[in-house]
Amino acid sequence: MKKAGIKTLPVFAALFAALFVLNACDASRSSTNLPNAVITLNCSAGNLVKVSFWEDKAIVSGTLKGIYYKELRLKRISAGSGAKYSDGKHTIWTRDDTGIIDMGNGEVYNCLIQRK
């Protein structure tokens, strides 16, 4: 009977190690703060914008009318439908396969989500 118990010890050790590794991988994802989704918007006049989404924020980068935006950091705000993010000046709203970017200075871009 002791032999069976001794043989199962490595199995339990392996299961414990696997659970530890899986937990570490999950913690690594949250500590690196990876986005939930990343999309590319093809806006009017061929402007391409990448949007990375988290639960409470979005980061927008890309070129609009020849101006490169490295990182517009926007907070999630209430939307009737779809998802809407703003920093008080710039606003992005996505719904279904479309997006609207309002630069806050009268420039508004109608965009389509680019499929690969």
C-alpha positions in Angstrom: 0.0 0.0 0.0 2.9 2.4 0.7 4.2 1.8 -2.8 1.0 3.1 -4.4 1.1 6.2 -2.2 4.7 6.9 -3.1 4.0 6.6 -6.8 1.1 9.1 -6.6 3.3 11.7 -5.0 5.0 12.7 -8.3 1.6 13.0 -9.9 0.4 15.4 -7.3 3.6 17.3 -7.5 3.2 17.6 -11.3 -0.5 18.8 -11.0 0.6 21.4 -8.4 3.3 22.6 -10.7 0.9 22.8 -13.6 -1.6 24.8 -11.5 1.2 27.1 -10.4 2.3 27.8 -14.0 -1.2 28.4 -15.2 -1.8 30.9 -12.3 1.5 32.6 -13.1 0.5 32.9 -16.8 -2.9 34.5 -15.8 -1.2 36.9 -13.4 1.4 37.8 -16.1 -1.4 38.8 -18.5 -3.0 41.1 -16.0 0.3 42.6 -14.9 1.3 43.4 -18.5 -2.1 45.0 -19.0 -2.7 43.5 -22.4 -5.7 44.9 -24.3 -9.0 42.9 -24.7 -9.2 43.7 -28.4 -7.2 45.6 -31.1 -8.8 46.8 -34.3 -7.8 48.8 -37.3 -10.2 51.5 -38.6 -10.0 52.6 -42.2 -11.3 56.1 -42.1 -12.2 58.5 -44.9 -9.4 59.4 -47.4 -7.5 56.1 -46.5 -6.5 57.1 -43.0 -5.6 54.1 -40.9 -6.0 54.1 -37.1 -5.2 51.4 -34.6 -7.4 51.2 -31.5 -6.5 49.1 -28.5 -9.4 48.4 -26.1 -9.4 47.7 -22.4 -12.5 47.5 -20.2 -12.2 51.1 -19.1 -10.1 52.8 -21.7 -8.9 52.8 -25.3 -5.6 54.0 -26.9 -5.8 55.3 -30.4 -2.8 55.7 -32.7 -2.4 56.3 -36.4 -2.5 59.0 -39.0 -5.4 61.3 -39.7 -5.1 63.9 -42.4 -1.3 63.6 -42.4 -0.9 64.1 -38.7 0.4 61.1 -36.7 -1.1 60.5 -33.3 1.1 58.3 -31.2 -1.3 57.6 -28.3 -4.6 59.3 -27.6 -5.7 57.9 -24.3 -9.4 57.8 -23.9 -11.7 56.8 -21.0 -14.8 54.7 -21.6 -18.0 56.8 -21.3 -21.7 56.0 -21.5 -23.0 55.1 -25.0 -26.5 54.3 -26.1 -25.1 51.4 -28.1 -21.7 50.3 -29.1 -18.6 51.5 -27.2 -17.6 55.1 -26.7 -14.4 56.6 -25.4 -13.3 60.2 -24.8 -10.7 62.4 -23.1 -13.1 65.4 -23.1 -11.9 66.6 -26.5 -11.3 63.5 -28.8 -14.0 60.9 -29.0 -14.2 57.5 -30.7 -17.4 55.5 -31.0 -17.6 52.0 -32.5 -20.6 50.0 -33.3 -20.9 46.9 -35.4 -18.4 47.3 -38.3 -18.2 51.1 -38.1 -16.5 53.7 -36.1 -16.6 57.5 -35.8 -13.6 59.6 -34.6 -14.4 63.1 -33.5 -11.2 65.1 -33.1 -12.9 67.9 -31.2 -12.0 70.6 -33.6 -14.8 70.1 -36.2 -13.0 67.2 -37.9 -15.1 64.0 -37.8 -14.0 60.8 -39.5 -16.4 58.0 -40.6 -14.5 54.7 -40.5 -15.0 51.0 -41.2 -13.3 48.3 -39.2 -10.7 46.8 -41.5 -10.9 43.0 -41.8 -7.8 41.0 -42.4 
